[in-house]
Amino acid sequence: MQPGLVWTVTDSFEKERVTALARDLGLEELVAELILKRGFTEPDAIARYLHPKFQDLTDPFLIPGMRDAVPRLLRAIDEQEEVLLYGDYDVDGVTSLTLFHHVLTAYGLRPMTFLPHRMDEGYGLSHDGIEKCLEMPRRPSLIVAMDCGTNSVTEAVRLREEGIGLVIIDHHEPSPSGVAECAAVVNPKLGTEGHYFCTAGVAFKVAHGLLKERPLPDLDLRLLTDLVALGTVADIVPLVEENRILVKKGLQQLDRTHNPGIVALKAAAGVGTPVRAMDIGFKLGPRLNAAGRVDSARESLDLLLCEDHLQARRLAEKLDRRNRERQDLEKRIRDEAEALITGLPQAGKEEVLVVESRQWHQGVVGIVASRLMRKYHRPTFVIAVDESGFGKGSGRGIPGLSLVRAIDHCRELLENGGGHDMAAGITIQESRIPEFRARFRDYVIACMDGQTLKPRLEIDAVAELKDLTLNLLDSYELLRPFGVCNSQPVFMSHAVQVLEAPKVIKQRHLKFRLQQNGAVREAMFFGGAEVDLPRPPWDIAYTIDRNDFRGQTRLSMFIQAVRKAG
């Protein structure tokens, strides 16, 4: 069933234009070509892309709800109200809550914190979560909901009846049926700009708004960008415009952070210097997420708020163990899901994948959905059903199809559902899953064209092995950080020869010595031992990276795909 990979090379610019830009910027031509291909053609736009600066951040009061939120928060500070920060159990929720805890503390408040338990209170600003908050020893007079709450209409009414104020700081899509009525809903998606922010970014902007209204000499927001980078990269939002500034600066802050929790987390995850966006996505983020996926995210929040290095190390090591437990659980569920896919009739897996079980933990179905979507290149929902027949599922989409619109198409079959175009969640009765599968499939068939379900490998530039030099690396570093809407460039080289039998590493990976027109380079192919390789010569698609080891810098090649030359 797995479709073949289609290689696509993006259109090239005129050689003279690339050469002129490279000369003007003092960069290698390959990098100049990549800059143009990413849509940066004007000098000012190129400068902002290559050299992000804090001074390019926009006025925080341009975000909807900001002019209501800042005065309400300043009133809480002046009157020393009991403020409760109510977060979410993923990295974005935990980092945004941590950031705002630091900010309110700097203003002299002692904010309380609450993170819902995935199994007990469920996602977001829920009825059960509010009831838990009302039972706390210090009854809140103001709740600041972070990374949730935009669509919590009935919950906002409940808090108003209790005489409790509510400020919402969020980035999720507003419901067509209306948003919560409260003191303020700060959400860029209620306006026309800044839709790329995650909540950690919005929280940073609210903090900026507070500082503009009431400066605080001892509060330097630049020192909190490490938290913003963690939340932004882990939430897989576009690294464009202000997100690019915050993540670029945040990665630099991660290198020199004094936060004991982050220092310990880096050590537990084996993350060195410089910290890359990939380190957040594959090492730091999963460990912070691990606790909230299988239990409570409280340990992750405690780690980020921890001020004692010894305690931070213990918490980081515990999260590392939880992450290994999560990996084992995920593998079991993924294997079971693949077995179910094999047993589905062809019509049930040709365009979409929807699988469910009563044996699965809802905390990891999103990761499993991501794995299946990448393997089969199909819009995917993985649903964990509880003993009462109530299913909670996570979906992952493919380019060209909106999961949010698909959910709207199936709305009458669902108890609840929402999210983003590429990642969404649903709540559904088990008995309705077959009908949901069919309705979801109908939607996908109606929207797709002949190319939608074909996985594509986008080649950013054609290069020769002789072009892969340390000078190229120096220019290449300016393109970072890589992520959504600024993906790591994929290069292609034609007619490459293999000089000798590859070295097999850990029985799964291959290390090659390659040659093209007299230039020799080494390349790693992770998972290459499991690939049916054609006879050389090859066309190879690959990424590059900087490898600093024992005082020496080398350019590393990582093969992504191989095909017969020509």
Secondary structure, DSSP 4 states (H G I P E B T S, - for coil): -PPPPEEEEPPPPPHHHHHHHHHHHT--HHHHHHHHHTT--SHHHHHHHHS--GGGPPPGGGSTTHHHHHHHHHHHHHTT--EEEE--SSHHHHHHHHHHHHHHHHTT---EEE---TTTT-SSS-HHHHHHHHTSSS--SEEEEES--TT-HHHHHHHHHTT-EEEEE--SPPPTT----SSEEE-GGGSSS-TT--HHHHHHHHHHHHHHHS--TT--GGGGHHHHHHHHHHTT----HHHHHHHHHHHHHHHH---HHHHHHHHHHT--SS--HHHIIIIIHHHHHHHHHHS-THHHHHHHH---HHHHHHHHHHHHHHHHHHHHHHHHHHHHHHHHHHHS-GGGTSS-EEEEETTS-TTSHHHHHHHHHHHH-S-EEEEEE-TTSEEEEEEE--TT--HHHHHHHTGGG-SEEEE-SSEEEEEEEGGGHHHHHHHHHHHHHHH--TTTTS-EEEE-EE--GGG--HHHHHHHGGGPPPBTTBPPP-EEEEEEEE-SPPEEETTTEEEEEEEETTEEEEEEETTGGGS-PPPSSEEEEEEEEEEEETTEEEEEEEEEEEEE--
